[in-house]
Amino acid sequence: MAEYVDCDVTLQAILLLNPNAAVSVEDNPDYKNADGEWEEQITWSGWYRPNGDEVDAIQQPQYTLEEIRAKYPEAKKIIANRSIGRKREQEYGRIQDQLDKLYHDIDAGKLDETGEWFKSVKAVKDANPFQE
């Protein structure tokens, strides 16, 4: 039985298979297939332009659920790291404050691991590590 997966994970997995996919994924944890099991609801566009408008539309490749689900671990890591990146952005503080710390570190000859800017950035990175 398939375990429910957020639609963002499904979409990211598809984009790993085809970065230009024209697809929509519905988030419905109550959807059941003919066997009564939860299943991803994916709507594929029949035709798409893989490189934008400069080429003729081609028939879009469609992937099996097995191919898509095989990409879930990688997709989950990408989504988690995006979230961590946004959290880091907030915790770094305003760019003006970071530049001020850099200025004072340069003025004090501390443009290395002893500087306040480096220590503050390292603290944020250590508290919010990316998934490997």
SULHUSUL-V208977 format. One record per residue. N is the residue number from 0. PSI is psi in whole degrees, -180 to 180 (NA if undefined). D_CENTER is the distance of its C-alpha to the mean C-alpha in whole Angstrom. Layout:
N_PSI_D_CENTER + N_PSI_D_CENTER
//
This chain:
0_132_26 + 1_138_22 + 2_139_20 + 3_136_19 + 4_135_15 + 5_145_13 + 6_-28_12 + 7_-36_9 + 8_-44_9 + 9_-46_11 + 10_-44_10 + 11_-39_7 + 12_-42_10 + 13_-42_12 + 14_-26_10 + 15_-35_10 + 16_-37_14 + 17_98_15 + 18_-19_13 + 19_18_15 + 20_139_16 + 21_97_17 + 22_154_17 + 23_148_16 + 24_125_16 + 25_136_18 + 26_99_17 + 27_95_20 + 28_-13_21 + 29_-5_25 + 30_135_25 + 31_142_27 + 32_-172_28 + 33_-25_31 + 34_3_32 + 35_14_30 + 36_150_27 + 37_143_24 + 38_146_22 + 39_140_19 + 40_106_20 + 41_130_19 + 42_117_21 + 43_136_21 + 44_139_22 + 45_-40_25 + 46_151_25 + 47_167_23 + 48_103_23 + 49_-25_21 + 50_25_21 + 51_-161_22 + 52_-10_25 + 53_-7_27 + 54_160_28 + 55_151_29 + 56_143_27 + 57_163_27 + 58_133_26 + 59_135_23 + 60_142_22 + 61_141_21 + 62_152_20 + 63_160_22 + 64_-34_20 + 65_-42_21 + 66_-42_19 + 67_-48_16 + 68_-29_16 + 69_-23_16 + 70_-4_13 + 71_-45_12 + 72_-44_12 + 73_-40_10 + 74_-42_7 + 75_-39_8 + 76_-43_7 + 77_-46_4 + 78_-43_3 + 79_-42_7 + 80_-32_6 + 81_-43_5 + 82_-43_8 + 83_-41_10 + 84_-41_10 + 85_-39_11 + 86_-43_13 + 87_-45_15 + 88_-45_15 + 89_-41_17 + 90_-23_19 + 91_-30_20 + 92_-179_22 + 93_145_23 + 94_-34_24 + 95_-40_27 + 96_-37_28 + 97_-43_26 + 98_-36_28 + 99_-43_31 + 100_-43_30 + 101_-44_30 + 102_-49_33 + 103_-35_35 + 104_-42_34 + 105_-45_35 + 106_-33_38 + 107_2_39 + 108_30_38 + 109_49_35 + 110_54_32 + 111_-160_31 + 112_-12_30 + 113_-10_33 + 114_153_32 + 115_-38_30 + 116_-49_27 + 117_-46_26 + 118_-39_27 + 119_-40_25 + 120_-43_22 + 121_-39_22 + 122_-42_23 + 123_-46_20 + 124_-42_18 + 125_-36_20 + 126_-20_19 + 127_68_16 + 128_144_15 + 129_151_12 + 130_139_12 + 131_NA_13
//
